Amino acid sequence: MLNHLREVTQKKCALINRTPIIIGVSGGADSLVLLDLLSKDYQVVVAHFNHCLRPESSRDAQIIEKIAQHYSLPFILGEGDVENFAQANHLSIEEAARDMRYRFLFEQAEKNKAQAVAVGHHADDQVETILMHLLRGTGLDGLSGMAYHSLPNPWNSRIPLVRPLLQIWRSEINNYCAENKISPLIDSTNADITYFRNRIRQNLIPELESYVPGFRKRIWRTADLIGNDRILLEEQTENAWQAVLMNSGLGYVVLHCHIFNNLLLGLKRRLIRKAIFFLRQDQRDVDYDLVQRAINFASQPPTTKEADLGLDLKISIEEDQLIISDRNSDLPTSQWPQLVADFMLDIPAELDLGNGWILKVELPLDKESAINDSRKSQNPFQAWVSWGDRELKLLVRRRTAGDRFHPLGMDGRSMKISDLMVNEKIPRRARAGWPLICSGEEIIWIPGYRLSHYFRVTNISKSVVKLSLNHQCRHIPAK
């Protein structure tokens, strides 16, 4: 077992012998065997979390401290009120105990500059975990079970969680204890079949073994095969993620909707899960219905262009951006020109709008060239404006209630700015700050969208003013 463990720790767990490892020791046979084996080759720190769920839990903590002293190893004790934590966070006792335990272990890993947190999950645990996932509903990730080396994990993006005993069966661990005079502690809760995992261990697995002898090993091997296939899928998912990701930040992920909708269904599902895990790193699983809601929304968005997704998240579409975000997050607006105040400018002028966008107002030296350029330009953030004898001043302002505009192409008829913004699909949260370029009370240009009919350049225009908005990472709205 020691020789096998050395190969696993080096090749599958990527451990080195010069940096500490935090070992979560419960006192059970698996964690004590892991401690005994790893302490022969590595610098280890014994960490125990008292869940305060059993009368004997404090006694067990004292015994584990003595075991650490026997090995001449540092010992760290943590404890917490699992029942209150479970009630406050709407978790089962099992989930709450697990979450508190791993939070503690990774906090200690950070404090001790550890290379990894190691736990004693073994092959029987792997089979139980896969069956739990299967019964609750899962994809390939759940059917592949636990990994030898998990990074990132729900508790840390830098320190891995490692499980060196995943190929070792409970019977082998018990034999090792007997041969090496290791005396495990007995956890009375392991016999309590009110816990889901215990029912699977004590009732379901023996029943399935009666149908198919060797069932556990078959499940373990299936998970191993799926795990290797999963590595290939993760590479493809990462490539697709790089192609579809437009932006991400605190509380939001922005995907390119058109590219996303043209991917295979399997990749779409994995990308949605990846986006959710980016926003909810402590979420252990994302259910099928949530993923499907996101996919359906992307292909057939409602007229509101947004919807609740679940997990206190929302999903929305702006132009060709599919956004998954915290319900109340402040989404970025730097992709659009936005005003925080109104400005009066003399022509020529240059104005920094304050979010990376620069407005330039120029007097072209050659009117004929300006007319030709205006006819050739495909950039919606450039406009050539017929100026005539007007005073060389511009007002750059935000919209106000009742604003009307005479869009080019409507033969001088007017429409409300609010209606035009809806028709042009300017995102709702960008409308209030969208700059309007005006001469006096007349709106000349809505950058990115429409020029005024009365300011269009013609062959009889007396003078022309060039307007342009530029941004280093300008996003041109889809027409």
N, C-alpha and C positions, 0 to 999 in steps of 0.2 A: 504493500500500500504506500509506503514511503517513497519508493522509486517512482511509482505511478504518479503520486502527488507532485513530486519535483518536476516531472515533465509537464503536467497540467498547469502548475503555477507559472512556469516560464513561458510555455507556448500559448496557452489559452487565457491565462489570467494576466500575463505580461508583468509579473512581479519581479523586482530586483531586491538584492539582499543588503542594500546600503541605506534604505529609508524605512521608517517605521510603518507598521501595518496595524490598524485598529481591528481587533477581533471581537465581534459581538458574542459574548459567552452567556448563555442562559443557564448553564449547568447541566443541560441534557447531554446525552451520549454524543450526538453529532458535534456540538460546539466544543466539548472537551477533547474529542479526538482531533478536531481541527487545530485546537490550541497545542496539543501535544506534538502534532506533526509539524506545524509551521514554526514552532519555537526552536526546532532543531536547525533551521536554516535562515530564519529571518528575525529582524528586530520587531518584536510584537508588543502591543499594549493591550491588556485585558480590559474590556469595557462591559459593564453589566447595567441593564436598565430594570429597575424595580417598578413593575406595573401596579403594585399595591392592590392586586385583585385577590390574593390568597392570604390566609392567616400566616402561612409559613414563608412568605416572600422575603421578609426582613432577615429571617434566619438563613435563607438560601443566599442572600447577598453576602452575608458574613462568611459563609462557606466558600463562595467563589473568591472572595478576597484572600482567604487562606490558601486556596489553590494557586492564585497568582504569586503569593509569597513563596510557595513551594518551588515554583519555577524561577523565582527571583525576577519577576516581571512587574512593571508598573500596573497599577489597578485604578480604574476610574468608575465611580458609581453615580448613576443618575436615577431619578425617580419622578413619578408624576401621577396625578389622579386621572386614570384612564376613563372612569365612568363619567366624570364631569366633562372631560374633553369630548367624549362621544356624544353626550347630550347637546353640548354647545355647538358642535359641528355637524349634527345630524348623521352620525356615523354608527356602524355596528361596533360592538366592543372589540371584535377582531381587527377591524379597520383602524379604529382609534389607537389600539395598542401597537399595531404595526407602524403607524405614522409617527407616534411619539418616540418609539424605539429608534427608528431610523433617523429622525431629526437629531436625537441625542448623539447617535453614533457619528453622524457626519459633522456635527458641531465639534466633537472631540477630534475628529480627523483634521479639521481646519486648525484647531488650536495646537495640535501636535505635529503639524506639517506632515501628515501621513500620506503615503502614496496610494492607499486604498483602504476601504472598509471590507473586511472579510467576514462572511457568515457561513454557517454550517449546513446549508441546504444540500440534500443528497438526492439520490436517484428516486427514492420513494416520494420525496417531497415534489419532485418534478412531475411524476405521474399524477399526484393529487392536484397539483396546480393546473395541469392541462385539462383534467376532468372538470375542475371548477370553472375554467374559462369556457369549456365546451357547453356546460349546462347553462351558463349565464348568457351565452351567445358571443361568438368571437370570430375573428378572421385568422389569417395565417400567423400573424404575430402572436396571438394568444395560443394557437396550437403548437407553436415552436417552444413554448414554455419559458423558463428562466434561462438567462445567458450566463456563461462563465464570467464574462466581463461586460458590465453595463455602464456605458458612458455615452451621452449624458444619462442621468437617471433622475427620478422625481425629486431628489434631495440635493443634488449637486451637479454642476455642469463641468467640473474640473477633476473631481476625485471619483474614481470608479468604484462600483460595488462588485466584488468578486465572490465567486462560489466555487471553490476548488474541489468540493466533494460531489459534484453533480453526477459523476459516473459511479459513485460508490453506493451500494445498497445498504439499507438499515441493518440487515443481517451481518454484513461485513463489518459495519461499525460496532455492533454489539460484540462480535468475536474479538475485534481489536481491543475493546475495553476489558474483556475477560483475560486476554493474553497479557495485557500490560497493567493489570490491577488498577484500572480506572473505574471509579465508582460514581456513576451519574446520579444527579438529583432526580427525584420523581415529581413531575408536575401534575397535580391532581386534575387540572383543567383538561389535560389530554384525553381523559376518559369521559368528558362531558359532551354528549352528542347533540346538545343544543347548538354547538358551534358547527358551522357548515363543513369545514375541513375535517373535523373529527367524524362526522357522519359518513363522509366519503371514504375516509381511511378505514373505519371499523365496519361499515355496512356495505357500501357500494362496491368497493374494490374486491373484497372476498366473494361477493355474489358474482361479479364479472369473471373472476378467476375460476369459478365453478363452471361457467359456460365455456371459457377459452383458457385452458391452462397456459401459463406463461404470458397472460394478458399484460401484466405490468411491463415486462421487457419489450413486448411488441409496441406498446404506447411510447415507451422511452425512445426506441429506435425510430419510430415515426417522427417524433419531435426532433430528433437529431437530424433526420433528412430534411424536414421542413425548415429547420434552423439554417442549414446551409443554403437552401433555396432562397431563404429570406435575405441572406447577405447579397445575393445577386439582385433581388428586387430593391433592396435599399440603395444600391448603386444607381439603378435606373430611376428610382424616386428622387435621388439627389440631383441627377442630371435634369430631370423634369422640373424640379424645384428651382434650379438656377435659371431655367428658361422662362418660367411663369412668374417668378417673384418680381414685382415692380418696386415694392417698398415695404419696410417693416420698422416698427419702433415700439415704444412702451404702450402696450394696450391695443395694438392693431397690426394686421398683416394685409398687404394689398397684392392681389394676383391679377395677371393679365387675363381678362375674362375670355377673350376670343381664343387664345392659345389653350387655356384650361378646357374649354368646351370641346376642343378638337382632340383631346387626349383619350386614350382608352379608359374604359370605366374603372378598371383596377387601379390605374395610376391616379385617376381623379380621387378615388377613395383614400389612397395613401397620402395624397397631397392635402386633402382636407384634414385628415388626422394629424399630419405634421403641423399644419397651421394651428389646430386646436392645442396641440401639445406645446407649441411656441408660446401661446397665450395662457395656458393652464398647465404649467409644468408639474404640478402636484396631482394632476388627474391621471389615475391609473389606467382608465379605459374610456373609450368614446363609443357610445352605442351606435348600432346600425342606423336607427331612425334619424339621429342627428346628422350623420354623414350624408344620408340620402336627402334630407331636407336641403342641405347646402348645395348638393349637386343639382337637384330639381330647380332651386332658386336661380342658379347660374344659367341654366338653359332656358327657363321660362320665368323671368322675374315678374312680380306683381306690378301694378301701376304705381304703387307707392315707392317702388325701388328699394324697399328695406323690409326686414322681418326679424322676429326673435328667432334665435337659433337654439337656445338652451345653454345651460352652464353660465347664465348671466352674460351671454354674448349676443350680438346682433350681426346680421349679414346685410350688405347693401351693395348697390351698383351705382357707380358714377362714371358716365361715359363708358369706357371699356375696362374699368377697374372694378374688380370684385373684392370687396372689403369685408374682412371678418374682424370684429373689434369688441372690446369691452362695451357694455351697454352705455356707459356714461363717459367714454374716453374722448379726449380732445384729439381729433384726427388732424393730420398735417394739412396745411393749405398752401404750402410753398409751390405746388405744381400749378397754381393759378395766380394771376395778378390780383392783389388785394390792397385796398386802401384802408388806412386807419384814420385818415383826416382828409379834408378837401384842400386843394391847392389852386392858386392863381399863378399862371406862368406867362412870362413874356416870350415871344418867338424871336429867335430860336431858343431852345431850352433843353435841359436834361434833368430828369427827376427820378430819384431812387424811391421806389414805393415802400421799401423797408423790409421786403421778404425775398430779396434777390432779383426782383424785376426792375428793369430800368426803362423809363419812358424817354424816348428821344423825339424832339420836334425840330425839323430842319426845313430850311428854305432851299429847294433845289435850284442850282444855278442855271440849269438848262430845262426850260419848260417842256420842250418836245421829248427829251429823254425821259423826263418824269412821267409824261403821258404814256410812253411806250413801256416803261417799267411797271406802271400801274396795271397795264393790260396783261403783262406777262407773269406778274407775281402770283405764286400759289400759297404764299405765307399769310395765314389769317391774322397774324400779329403785325402786319404792315398795311398801311393805308396811305393813299395819295388823295389829298383833299383840295377841292377847288376853293380858293380863298377870296378872290375878287379884291375889293377895296376895303375889306373889314379891318378893324384895329387888330394889330398883331399881338393878341392876348388869347390865352386858353384858360378854361376852367376845367380842372380834373376833380370829379366829385363822385360820391356814392349816390345810389338811387334814392328817391324820395317817393312817398305815396302819391299816386296819380300821374307819375312821369309818363309821357307819351313820346313816340319816336316815329319818324317817317323812313322806314327801311328801304334801301335800294331794292328795286324789283317790284314795288307795290304802287308805282305810278303816283307817288306823292301821298297815298293814303297813310293814315297814322294808326298806330296800335299801342297798347299799353306795354311799357317796358317789362312789367311783371309777366304778361302773356308771352312776350317774345322770349324771355329767359326760360319759361317752361317749354315753349315750342322748340327752342334750340338745345334743350336738355342741359342747360347750365346747372350743375349740381346745386341742390337746395342750400347747402351750408356755404356755398361760394357766392350766392347772389347778392347778399347785403353789402359785401365789400368789393364787388366787381367795379372797376373804374369805368366811369362814363366820361368821354372827352367832349367838351362843350364849347361853343362860342356864344357867350351870353347865356340866354335861356334855352338855346337850341342845342339838342344833342347831336353831335357830329358823327360819333363812331363808338361802337361797342367792341373793344378790342377782342380779336379772336372770332368775331361773328359777323356783324353787319355795319355797313356804312350808310349814312343818311342819303336819301334820294337827292336832296337839295345841295349836297356837297360833293356829288360825284364829279369826276374830272371828264371834261369834254374838249373837243377841238376849239371851243370858244372861251375856254377858261382863261382868265387874265393872269392869274398866278396860282401856284400850287404849293401846298405845304405837305411835307412827308412826315407821317407819324409811325413810330415803331416801338414795340415792346420786346425786350430781349431778356432771356434768362439762360443761365449756364446749362440747366437741365430742363429746358422748356418742354412741357407736354402740350402738344397741339391737339385740340379737341377733334374727335372723329366727326366727320360730316355725314 
